[in-house]
Each structure stands twice: as C-alpha cells, then as structure tokens.
C-alpha cells in the first residue's frame, strides 16, 4: 500500500466544487515535484465526489476538506501543474498523461485540489 494522488479540478474560476476526478499513476518523483508547488488550503465549502463522513461508508458527493489521513486538502493552479508537463511526457504512464492532457484544455487560473490517499 502506498500514497496515491487524485486531481480535482474546480468546475470554473469562481466555483468551490469539482465534478471531475483525475487519477494519477503512482510516481513518487512526480509527487515530490507536485508537493513543492505553491499550494493553499481549500475553503471549508469545497465539495467533490470524494467526500466521506460518518453517515456514508462509501465516497459520495459532499464537503471534501480533509484527505483520508485527516490532513487538510490543498489546491494549486493548472498553471503550476503544467510546469511539470515535460516530466510527465517523458516519464509518466497513461493516467497521468491523460490528466495533463485534460488540464491543457482548462484555463490556467483554474484551481486543482490535491487529494492524497
């Protein structure tokens, strides 16, 4: 069992929710690069399909402010993640390349929550 990452791009520049779930291949070198990017804590109103609480056993749509380890979820921007594009193209698997291709179509100002699990 190891650390995994799911990217949750916000719906738009004014939104505080994500309807998109982008899985990333397990790559600890990439994860270290992502952890070094500028990141801020999500607002208490951020929601996604990865919410978990005492009421439901499975993930569901709702408030998503902590990861399964109890750490606050942080976000960065598409522009920050795209600085890692060359690394992804040359070193990553299909899920990660697909996530970066998706982000290339977004505004650079879109926030992307980093859900570590």
C-alpha positions as a printed NumPy array, in Angstrom:
array([[  0.   ,   0.   ,   0.   ],
       [  1.357,   3.396,  -0.939],
       [  0.453,   7.003,  -1.43 ],
       [ -1.803,   7.897,  -4.358],
       [ -2.971,  11.209,  -5.793],
       [ -6.246,  12.276,  -7.354],
       [ -6.564,  15.696,  -9.   ],
       [ -9.858,  17.535,  -8.569],
       [-10.045,  20.496, -10.976],
       [-12.551,  23.11 ,  -9.872],
       [-15.597,  23.49 , -12.152],
       [-14.615,  27.044, -13.136],
       [-12.644,  30.003, -11.811],
       [-15.427,  31.138,  -9.438],
       [-16.543,  27.705,  -8.238],
       [-15.745,  25.917,  -4.972],
       [-16.515,  22.419,  -6.239],
       [-15.181,  19.76 ,  -8.59 ],
       [-17.192,  17.328, -10.693],
       [-14.029,  15.866, -12.231],
       [-11.837,  13.139, -10.737],
       [ -8.442,  12.663, -12.44 ],
       [ -6.41 ,   9.721, -11.181],
       [ -2.628,   9.924, -11.429],
       [ -0.226,   6.975, -11.786],
       [  1.82 ,   6.321,  -8.648],
       [  5.128,   8.142,  -9.221],
       [  6.925,   9.356,  -6.118],
       [  9.321,  11.563,  -8.1  ],
       [  6.338,  13.351,  -9.639],
       [  4.618,  13.502,  -6.254],
       [  7.669,  15.24 ,  -4.757],
       [  7.576,  17.781,  -7.593],
       [  3.857,  18.398,  -7.022],
       [  4.379,  18.806,  -3.275],
       [  6.939,  21.549,  -3.998],
       [  4.423,  23.649,  -5.985],
       [  2.67 ,  26.657,  -4.473],
       [ -0.458,  25.362,  -2.735],
       [ -3.115,  26.751,  -0.407],
       [ -5.76 ,  25.116,   1.76 ],
       [ -9.197,  24.612,   0.154],
       [-12.098,  26.584,   1.625],
       [-14.416,  24.811,   4.067],
       [-17.116,  24.871,   1.386],
       [-15.18 ,  22.82 ,  -1.224],
       [-17.169,  19.803,  -2.459],
       [-16.402,  16.842,  -4.715],
       [-17.292,  13.203,  -5.33 ],
       [-14.616,  12.065,  -2.847],
       [-16.382,  13.173,   0.327],
       [-16.508,  10.742,   3.224],
       [-18.24 ,  11.066,   6.564],
       [-19.81 ,   9.032,   9.348],
       [-23.155,   8.959,   7.533],
       [-21.954,   7.092,   4.411],
       [-19.46 ,   4.243,   4.185],
       [-18.532,   4.95 ,   0.539],
       [-17.273,   8.084,  -1.169],
       [-20.084,  10.411,  -2.212],
       [-20.669,  13.993,  -3.327],
       [-20.215,  16.415,  -0.449],
       [-17.804,  18.528,   1.551],
       [-14.206,  17.498,   0.823],
       [-11.769,  19.34 ,   3.059],
       [ -9.66 ,  16.526,   4.527],
       [ -7.944,  13.527,   2.993],
       [ -8.306,  10.006,   4.463],
       [ -5.3  ,  10.757,   6.712],
       [ -7.052,  13.763,   8.295],
       [ -4.795,  16.321,   6.592],
       [ -6.3  ,  19.455,   5.065],
       [ -6.699,  19.296,   1.309],
       [ -4.701,  21.868,  -0.598],
       [ -5.045,  23.228,  -4.092],
       [ -2.713,  24.596,  -6.697],
       [ -3.46 ,  26.047, -10.125],
       [ -3.417,  24.463, -13.57 ],
       [ -0.525,  26.786, -14.496],
       [  1.566,  25.32 , -11.657],
       [  0.875,  21.709, -12.589],
       [  1.61 ,  22.346, -16.255],
       [  5.165,  23.381, -15.337],
       [  5.69 ,  19.629, -14.856],
       [  4.491,  18.777, -18.372],
       [  7.921,  17.787, -19.752],
       [  8.472,  15.411, -16.831],
       [  5.013,  13.881, -17.361],
       [  5.507,  13.44 , -21.124],
       [  8.865,  11.705, -20.661],
       [  8.257,   9.668, -17.502],
       [  4.583,   9.063, -16.777],
       [  2.005,   6.429, -17.545],
       [ -1.307,   6.795, -19.381],
       [ -3.447,   8.009, -16.45 ],
       [ -1.065,  10.85 , -15.661],
       [ -0.622,  11.816, -19.31 ],
       [ -4.403,  11.833, -19.681],
       [ -4.795,  14.086, -16.637],
       [ -2.247,  16.547, -18.054],
       [ -3.957,  16.468, -21.479],
       [ -7.24 ,  17.304, -19.749],
       [ -5.648,  20.218, -17.878],
       [ -4.195,  21.623, -21.128],
       [ -7.794,  22.388, -22.118],
       [ -8.532,  24.358, -18.931],
       [ -7.897,  27.978, -18.051],
       [ -4.506,  28.406, -16.39 ],
       [ -6.276,  30.066, -13.443],
       [ -8.424,  27.037, -12.581],
       [ -7.7  ,  25.647,  -9.121],
       [ -6.923,  21.946,  -8.761],
       [ -7.384,  20.273,  -5.383],
       [ -4.759,  17.658,  -4.498],
       [ -6.422,  14.653,  -2.877],
       [ -3.735,  12.414,  -1.383],
       [ -4.909,   8.954,  -0.364]])
